[in-house]
Amino acid sequence: MLSRPVTYLTLSATGAGDHDVSALIDVDPVIAVNTADEAVIWGRSRAQGLTVLNAGSRDQRILNRSGDDVRIDWGYFHLAAPDGEGAEFALSPDAMRSFASSGTLPDADDTDMPRLPGPRDHTAHLDVMLPMGKLSATPVVRHVLFAYTENYAIEYLNRKLRPYWQRNGMTVEQMLAAAESQYASLEQRGQKFDSELTADLEKAGARIMRNWPSWPTARRLPRTALPPMSTARRCSFPKRIFPTGVFLRSMSCILRRHFPLLQPQAD
């Protein structure tokens, strides 16, 4: 689970009034390439209980570069919403304009691709509209999933290594479905952990820093490659901002025993 490349975005809203409220999540496909001069493609697919919007580079040059100030430009970005949220979807460059003017999304997907990301080529965005309905004092909660799958994570000593979550051949669709099925339990576990950690810090007299401890982990883990090195060892390769993590000239290899607080389970 620690290596699963999924981030949950939860929206909660309260209010009053007779009008309906909706939220729009819009993703520019430039998120899936190194620079905006690389052509992108997009599409939609289904996983169990989920509709998934996808975007990635046309060329898919896997493990093709190293260096700093370089972003990954292979693999695919995924924006997924569960069936039970009543979400609407669009792959269109006009979704934000349509949402702002009429509260609706375009009726048809844009299929003219590949294109360069950005407004110049009028390239389609990935859009999910979440209806919140009429708000009251009781929170209305919706959520979506962000994911980035890369096929191969790093090249280490001339070995191309897949992400740890794919060690047993799990597909992207299976991974997303598993992430969605565990959303509620993970939300509860996260809230429980935060409460216990805050209580322990306050008990130790660290009220000033009560909101600090979770941030370094939250900021570090999304930038970490966690490939399977062998049946007995897992390594985490922390990345700085914008490196590829492809050819590791020097790196920190953190073994599982060095996670005294996290101790990730091999699920």
PECORUR-V791532 format. One record per residue. RES is the residue in one letter. SS is DSSP state (a for helix, b for strand, c for the rest). Layout:
RES | SS
RES | SS
//
This chain:
M | c
L | c
S | c
R | c
P | c
V | b
T | b
Y | b
L | b
T | b
L | b
S | b
A | b
T | c
G | c
A | c
G | c
D | c
H | c
D | b
V | b
S | b
A | b
L | b
I | b
D | b
V | b
D | c
P | a
V | a
I | a
A | a
V | c
N | c
T | c
A | c
D | c
E | c
A | b
V | b
I | b
W | b
G | b
R | b
S | b
R | b
A | b
Q | c
G | c
L | b
T | b
V | b
L | b
N | b
A | b
G | b
S | b
R | c
D | c
Q | c
R | c
I | c
L | c
N | c
R | c
S | c
G | c
D | c
D | c
V | c
R | c
I | c
D | c
W | c
G | c
Y | b
F | b
H | b
L | b
A | b
A | b
P | b
D | a
G | a
E | a
G | c
A | c
E | b
F | b
A | b
L | b
S | b
P | c
D | c
A | a
M | a
R | a
S | a
F | a
A | a
S | a
S | a
G | c
T | c
L | c
P | c
D | c
A | c
D | c
D | c
T | c
D | c
M | c
P | c
R | b
L | b
P | c
G | c
P | a
R | a
D | a
H | c
T | c
A | c
H | b
L | b
D | b
V | b
M | b
L | b
P | b
M | b
G | b
K | b
L | c
S | c
A | c
T | c
P | c
V | b
V | b
R | b
H | b
V | b
L | b
F | b
A | b
Y | b
T | b
E | c
N | c
Y | c
A | c
I | b
E | b
Y | b
L | c
N | c
R | b
K | b
L | b
R | c
P | b
Y | a
W | a
Q | a
R | c
N | c
G | c
M | c
T | c
V | a
E | a
Q | a
M | a
L | a
A | a
A | a
A | a
E | a
S | a
Q | c
Y | a
A | a
S | a
L | a
E | a
Q | a
R | a
G | a
Q | a
K | a
F | a
D | a
S | a
E | a
L | a
T | a
A | a
D | a
L | a
E | a
K | a
A | c
G | c
A | c
R | a
I | a
M | a
R | c
N | c
W | c
P | a
S | a
W | a
P | a
T | a
A | a
R | a
R | a
L | a
P | c
R | c
T | b
A | b
L | c
P | b
P | b
M | b
S | b
T | c
A | c
R | b
R | b
C | c
S | b
F | b
P | b
K | c
R | c
I | c
F | c
P | c
T | c
G | c
V | c
F | b
L | c
R | c
S | c
M | c
S | c
C | b
I | b
L | c
R | a
R | a
H | a
F | c
P | c
L | c
L | c
Q | c
P | c
Q | c
A | c
D | c
//
